[in-house]
Each structure stands twice: as structure tokens, then as C-alpha cells.
Amino acid sequence: MSELHNDPNILLEVSHLKQYFKMGHSTVKAVDDVSFYIKRGEVFGLVGESGCGKTTTGRAIIKLYEPTGGNIWFNGQRISSGAAGVRQLEKDEKQASKELITKWELARDKQIKENPTDADKIRAEFQKSIDEETKRLSDDIAARRKDIAIARQEERHAQRNYREMRIKQVHDKYDAKIASASGQELEDLKGAMESEMELAKRDNIRTKMQMIFQDPIASINPRMTVREIIAEGLIIRGVRDRKFIDQKVCEVLDLVGLVPEHANRYPHEFSGGQRQRIGIARAIVLEPDMIIADEPISALDVSIQAQVINLLNDLRDRMGLTILFIAHNLSVVKYFSDRIAVMYFGKLVELASSEELFKHPLHPYTRSLLSAIPYPDPHFEKRRQRITYVPAKEHDYSVDQPKLIEISPEHFVYCNEAERQKYLEALKA
């Protein structure tokens, strides 16, 4: 998956993303080694129970959190190198290696005590294992530091590369028109090009990635008018033309189903659904390539949920948006998403197209989630059997460790080799 960011059809690639938080002397692995990609123009659903790391994944991608590890590519540019957490990862690796060596030393001393005549042979065997583990740790740390140095350099260059691309786009847009224009038309084109060129020279690649937050009340400043809320991104970007800002605010209000008269009102004057539309307007005013929608409908009534989903669908078609859709409601995700990733305890456990996931759910946690979907049929509901997911009963990873394996084309499951064979047989049945 590491070369997917070079594919022009891939907008976002997340590779081995880690987001850890220190809690006293312990570490909470909110997101642990998550990898996926999102194609241009698709809706990628991310589902799972509360606390599984969905929102943290979205926030780490947009860099509201500084990722502990892993890499993120957006529009072909590396925007995150995971350099911030490299010391913590090294510390954790050294601690784990130290505990393993201590365990071996205790086992060595026990064997020597039981077989004192073979003491030299036992010491030599254990010392070989200890030396190999010490070398492995040293090599891993050296390789990671080398990768981080390269990643940091690429991350620094991403902004420059993006601005160069934006400047080229402005030239491509205006050069031919200016060459064939004259009089007032020429002056207007030169003025428009100059304005866009100023923005392109100061543009930020992250403005092409925006987020819709879960709570439409807490994510909006109650002391700002709707106009100020929506225009804030434009002002930060460097736009100073008040007439242009007013025009842009009216345009996006119309796009999300509100009217220009709403621009001078405050958030408390709106319903929950209208506030969520304001949040969507704030996200799309900068004309992003990608939207991270963090459970945008969970706090809304069912009828309003449908309106917001239809609005996002409409915006996707009009603006060519790519959407990372984070949600609990599997029925909504099935309707809205092209591909779906299921997350459990900080890890992706299954990833497939929407149709494939609902037709052939393989991981027991995915089957558990699907069994919880209610149906509007009282007779069916009486017979519906809930599947309870208990990892200790479902998996034995004491010897063969799991990883994300492609079971069938574009259908990935977090499993070991023994489970892989079982899932392959289930697909054939």
C-alpha cells in the first residue's frame, strides 16, 4: 500500500497510523497501526462502536492531533511523517525488549539450576538469542530514524510543492485568455489573475481538507454571526475583499439550503439541523477536495438525518467531493458509502466495498455489528439473534499473530493464517 499515493486516482493514503496518549504511567493506543486509502470522488465509511478510535483517526488525519507514528499522503504529498511520537515508540520498544530479555534470563537461570553440567551450553544458547534481539532492536531503531528523516524532509517540501502546483493552475487558467483579450476585459482578467495568484502563493495544502464535527452546537462559536463563522476560513487564507467574501458566504448558504438573510443571525437562533448545515457551509467554503464528516448526523432527528445525508450526496455530485464518513449507523453507511472499514479497539478489522461487506461479513466483530441492525418488522425482530463478540473466545493469537490480509479482491480482514483459511472456505460455501 506504500506506493498508492503515486496513483493520481488516490486522494488520501494512510499508512500504519498510530495515535497514542499517555495516561499516567500507561499508554492508551487509541489508533494502532491503521492503513487504508481513499479514491477521488468516493465516500469511505468508517464504522465501529463508541471509543474504538474512529474520531481520533479523522482528527489525526487532519492533524488536530499530532500522529504518534505512520505516514499520511494527501494529493500525492506527504503531509504527516509521525515524527512527533518517534521517541515514545522507541521507548516502548526498548521496554518491551528489556522485558523479553529479562524473561529469557530467568528461564536461563532456571535451566542452569536444573542442569548444572550443561551450564556453558545453556548460557551460549540464551546469549545468542539475547544478542539477536539486541541487534534487531538496534537495526529497527536505526531504520525508523532514517525513514523519519526522509519523511520530515518530504513533509517540509509538501507545502512548497503544493503552492507551485497552485501557481501553475492559475497560469493555465488565465494565460491563454489574457493573450487573446483587450481593453476592459484584459484589465479584468489581469486583476482576477493577480488576486488568485496572491492566494496561490500563500495557499496551504490543508485547506483542501476540511472537517464537519459531530456536535453542531459545540463546534460553532456562539458569539459569532453565521457570516463570520463561514468567512473565517477565507480571512485566514488571506482573502480581504469584503464583497467577494459576502458573495461566497451567500453562495454556500444557498448550497446547504439556507438563505442569505441567515448570514446576520447567531447560532442559537437555529435548529440542530440548521446548525449542522452551517457547519457544512463552513467546511465547503474553501472548496476542499476532501471532507472528513465526523458523525454529522448522530445528534439529529431521523428526518433531519436524511436531509443532511441527501445534502452531502448532492454536494458530492456538484463539487466532486471525496468524503471520509465516520458513523455508528450501519444502515446509513451502507446507503451512503462506496467502501466501508470496520474499526475495533484502535485497529481496522475488516475493509471491503459496501455491497461485499454486507453480503459476506467475515470478521466476527463485523457479524456482531450487522446482527445489531434493527428491521422494521416485528415478526423478524422477535426471531433476530444477536451475535456477541468476545475476542478471547473467537481468536487464538498466542503463536500466529494477525495482520490485515486480502481474503478476496479488495476485501481485507484482520486475521492470522489459520483464520484466513477459514474465511476462504466461508466465501466458497
N, C-alpha and C positions, 0 to 999 in steps of 0.2 A: 504493500500500500504506500510505501515511502516515495514512489515516483509519480503518484497520481496527480500531484499539484502541477506537474508539467502538462497535463492534459487540459486543453482550453475549455472542455466541457465540464470540468470540475471547478466549482467556485470555491469550496472550502474543504480542506483536508485537516483532520485532527489525528495526530499520531502519538500514541502512548501518553495521553494526557493524564497528569496526576495533579490532584489538588488536596493537600494535606493541611490540617490545622492542629496546632499544639494546644492540648488541654492539660495544663499542669505538666506532669511528667510523662503523659501518654500522648500519642499521636492519633488523630481521627483521620482515616483515609476516606474522605468524602467522595472523591473520584479517584479510581485506582486503575491506571493503565487502560484507558478508553481510546479506541481508534475507530474512526468512521470517516466517510466523505459525503458531500452533498453536491449533486449535479446542478448546473444552472437551470433555473426555472422550475425546480421540483419543490414539493413540500415534504420535508423529512420529519416524521413524527418521533418523539422521544417520550416513552411512557414508563410508568413504574409507580410503586406506592410512595407515599409521603416519606421524605427523608432518604430516598435512595440515591440522590445526587444529581437529579435532572437539572434543577435550577442552578446548582453550583457549576455544572458543565457549561450552561449557557453564559453564566457570569464570567467564567474563566476564559471562554472563547472571546468575549467582547472586552476582556481584561478589566472588569470591575474587581476581579481578584487576580493577583499575580500568580500564574500557574507554578506549582512546585516542580513539575517536570513535564517533558514532552514538547512537541512542536505543533504549531498551527500555521497553515498556509492559507492565505486568502487572496484571490485573484492572481495566483501564481507567485505571490510574495510571502516570505516567512515573516509573520507579524508577532510571533512569540517563540522564544527559544527555551523556556523553562529554566533559565539560568538562575532565577531567584532562589530556587529550592535545592540547588546542587549541593550545598554544604549539609543541609539536613538529610538528603538522600545518602550522602557519603557517611555521615554519622550513623545513620540507621544500618547501613550495610556493614560498617566496621563492628557495630554492636552485635549484629546477627552472626558475623564471622567469629567474633570473640566467644560468643555463647556456644557455637558449634565446636570450636577448638577445646573449650573447657569441658564439654561433654565427652569429646574424644579422649582427653587426658584422664578423666575419671575412669572411663572404660579401660584405658591402657593400664592404669594403676591396679584396677581390679583384676585384670588378666594376669599381670605380673605376680600379684599376690597369690593367685590360684596356681600359676605355673612358673615358679621362680627359676627353673632350669632353662626356660626359653625366654628369659627377660630381655636379652640383647635382640633377639629376633622380633619380639613384640614391639620393643621400642623403635626399631628400624621401620617396621610396617606403619606404625602410627605416625612416626616423624615424616614419612613420605607423604601421607595424607595431609598432615599439617602444612608441610612445605607447598604442596599443590594448592591448598586452599588459600594460603598467604599470597602465592603468585597470582592466582585467579583474581583475588580482591584487588591487588596492585594493578593488574592489567585492566580490569574493569574500570577502576577509577581513572587511570591514565587515558583510556579510550573515551570515557564520558567527558573528561576535561577538554580533550581535543575536539570532540563534537560540539561542545558548548561554545568553544572559542569560534568555530566556524559559524555556528548558529547566531551568535551575538553579532558577528560582522554582517551576516545576511539581514538580520533584523534592523540594524542601523541603516543599511542600504535600501531597505524596502520603501521608506518614505521618499527618498530621492528618486528611486525608480518610478514610483507612482506619480510623482509630480512631473517627471519627464514625459510619462505617458499622457498625462492630462494636458500638458502644453502642446504635445503633438496633436491631440484630438482637437484642440482649439484651432490650431493652424489648418488642419484638414477641413474643419467646418467653415472657416472664413476665407482662406487664401484665394480659392478659385472665385468666390463671389466678389471679393474686393477687386480682383484683377479685371472683372468684366463690368463693374459698377462705375457710376459717375455722379457728380452733383450731390444732392442731399442724401441720396441712397448710399453713396460712398461714405459720407460723413457718419451716417447712422451705423453702418456696418463696422467702421473703424472704432466708433465709440463702444459698440456692443462687444467687439473683439477685445478691446482694451480692458473692459470690466471683467470679462470672463478670464482673460489672461492673468489679471491680478489675483483672482480667486485660485486659478490653477497653480500659480507659483507658491501659494500658501496652503494648498489643499492638504488634507490628511486622509490617508487610506482608510482610517477607521470611520470616517464619516459615511462610507459606503456600507457600513454595517450598523444597524440600529436595533433597539430593543423595545418591546412592548411589555410592560411589567404586569405582574399578576393583580396587584391591588390598585384599582384606578383612583382610589382616594389618596393613599399614602404616597403614590408616585408623582403626584401633581402638587405644586406649591399653591396653597390656598390664598396666598397674598398677591398672586399674580393673575392678571386677566388672561383669558384664553389667547388673545393676540400675543401677549408677552410670553406665554408658555410655548406656543408654537414657533414664534420668531426667535427664541433664544438660540437655537442651533445655528440659524442663519447669521445672527450677530456674532456668535463665537467664531464662525467660519470666516468672518471678515466682511460680510455684506453691510453696507452703510446706507444704501438708497432706501429711504423710508417708503417711497411709492412702490418700489419693487417688492419690499417686504410685505406691505399691505396687500398687494396683488397676489403674492404667493400664499399668504395666510388664507385669503378668500378662496383661492383655488383648492387648497387641501381641505378646507372646511366643506366645500361642495362635494369633494371626492368621498368624504366619510359620512355624508348625509346630514350635515349641519348647514346652517345658513350664515351669511356674513354678519348679521345682527348679533350672533352669538359671540363675536370676537371681543366685545367690550364687557362681557359678563365674567363673573368669578366662578370657580369650580363648584361652590356649594349651591349654586343655582341650577345645577344639572342633576339628572338621574344617574344611576350607576352605569347604565348602558351608554348614555351620552358622554360621561366622563371617560369611559373606555375608548370611545370614538375620538375624544380629544387626545388621548394617549397615542392612538394610532396616527392621528394627524401630525403630532409632534415627531413621530418616527419617520414618516414618509416625506416630510417637507424638504429634506436634504436629498431626495431622490436616491435612496440607497439601492444597492444591488441585493442586499440580504436583510431580512428581518428575523430577529430572534423573538418569538412570541412565547413568553413565559406564562403559561396557563391563563391566557387572556379572557377566558370565558368562565372560569371556575367560580368567580364571585357574583355571577349574573344569573337572573331568572332564565328558565329554559327557553322561553320565547325570544328573549334578548340574545341568548347564546346563538340561536340560529341566525339572527340578524348579523351578529358580529362575524360569524363564520362565513356567511354569504358575502359580507363586505370584504373580508380578507381574500376570498376567492376572486371577487371582482377586481380588487387591486392587483392581485397576482397576474390576472389576464391583461389588465390595462398597462401596468408598469413593468411587466416581466420580472416580478419579484421572485426571489428564492426565499423559502421560509423554513426555519427550524421551529417546529411546532411542539411545544412541551405541554403535556396534558395528562390528566388522570383518566378521562372518559374515553374508553377504547372504542365505543361506537362512533364518537365524533372523529377520532383519529382515523378510523377505518374509512370514513366518508371523505375526509379532507386530505389524507396523506398518500403520497406515492410509495414511499418506503417507510418502514417502522423499525425502530430499535427499542428493545425492551431492556430496562435497566434494573438491577437488583444489587443493593449493598455496595454501590460505587462501581460496579462492573456492568458491561454490556453482556447479557446472557443470550440474546438472540437478535438477529438482524435479517430482515427479508422484505420483499415487496408486500404491500398491504394485502393483496389477494392471497399470496403464498402463505403469509403468516397466519391468517385466519383459516385457511384451508388445511395447512399442515403445521400446526404448532408442535414443536419438538421438545423444547426445554420444559421441564415440569413446572417451572415458575410461570412461563407463558401460558401453559394449560390452566394453571391455577387462576391467573388473571382473567382468562376468557370464560372460565366457569362462573365467575362472579358477575358477568353481564346479565342484568335482568331483561326479561322479554315481556311485552305487553300481552301475555296470555296466561290467565290464572291457572289453567289446567297444566300447562307446561311448567309453570313456576312451582306447582306442588310436587312435581317429579324431578325438578332440576337438582342435580347432585353437585355440590360444591367440592372442589378439589383443594385440599390443604397442602401447601408446600412446606416441607420440613427438610432442609438441606442435609442434615445428618443422616436421614433415612434414604434420601434419594441418591447421594453421591458417596463414593469412596475414593478420596484423592490422597490416601496415605502413601501410595507408591507412584502412580502415574498422575502427574499434575495436569490440570486443564489449561486450555487456551482457546481462543476464538478460531474455530475450524470451519471451512466452507464445506457443508454437507452436500449441497446441490448448488447449481449455478446461482450466485448472488444470495444464497441462503446460508448465513453463518450462525453457528451455535457455540456457546462456551462449554466445552466438554473435553474429556480425555479420549484416548484411542478406543478404549472398551466401549464408552458411551457412543462414540462415533459409529461404530459398527451396529449398535442397537438402533440408532436413529436412521441409518441407511436401510436397515431391514424394515423399519416402520414406514419409510417412504415407498418401499416396494410393495408393501401389503395393500 
